[in-house]
Amino acid sequence: MTGDFDDTQKRDALREVADDLRDEDSDEAERIAALVHRVSDIYDDAEDVDAQHVYLNMRNILQISEQGGIER
């Protein structure tokens, strides 16, 4: 198996993992789900993002989380 998946398969697999993580009902799982979902945007033709944009957004998610969330 060579792992040859098209972008749609990659996006769908990542989003399925994110959805499964959200079912865990914990703050940590929700943070990881948000990061995984954001990475999936790289493989979504409807999203206009690149790896650097996703990295910066993920860094922002983690910083907000470390500060106690948006509803401080």
C-alpha positions in Angstrom: 0.0 0.0 0.0 1.5 3.3 -1.1 -0.9 5.6 0.7 -2.0 7.4 -2.5 -5.1 9.3 -1.5 -6.6 12.2 -3.3 -7.2 15.5 -1.6 -10.9 14.8 -1.1 -10.1 11.6 0.7 -7.5 13.3 2.9 -10.0 16.1 3.8 -12.8 13.7 4.6 -10.6 11.5 6.7 -9.2 14.4 8.7 -12.7 15.8 9.3 -14.0 12.5 10.4 -11.2 12.3 13.0 -12.1 15.8 14.1 -15.8 14.8 14.5 -14.8 11.7 16.5 -12.6 13.9 18.8 -15.5 16.3 19.4 -17.5 13.3 20.6 -15.0 12.9 23.4 -16.5 15.9 25.2 -13.3 17.3 26.7 -11.6 20.7 26.3 -8.4 19.0 25.1 -10.2 16.8 22.5 -12.1 20.0 21.2 -8.8 21.8 20.8 -7.2 18.9 18.9 -10.4 18.6 16.8 -10.2 22.3 15.9 -6.5 21.8 14.8 -7.2 18.7 12.8 -10.2 20.3 11.1 -8.1 23.3 10.3 -5.4 21.1 8.7 -8.2 19.5 6.6 -8.8 22.9 5.0 -5.5 22.5 3.1 -7.2 19.7 1.1 -10.5 21.6 0.5 -10.7 23.4 -2.8 -13.4 25.7 -1.4 -10.8 27.0 1.2 -8.2 29.5 0.1 -5.5 28.6 2.5 -1.9 27.4 2.5 0.2 25.6 5.1 1.6 28.9 6.6 -2.0 30.3 7.0 -3.1 27.1 8.7 0.0 27.1 11.0 -0.7 30.7 12.1 -4.3 29.9 12.7 -3.4 26.8 14.7 -0.9 28.8 16.8 -3.7 31.3 17.5 -6.1 28.5 18.6 -3.5 27.2 21.0 -2.7 30.7 22.4 -6.3 31.4 23.0 -6.7 28.0 24.7 -3.7 28.7 26.9 -5.3 32.0 28.0 -8.4 30.2 29.1 -10.5 30.5 25.9 -12.3 33.4 24.3 -14.9 33.8 27.1 -12.3 35.0 29.7 
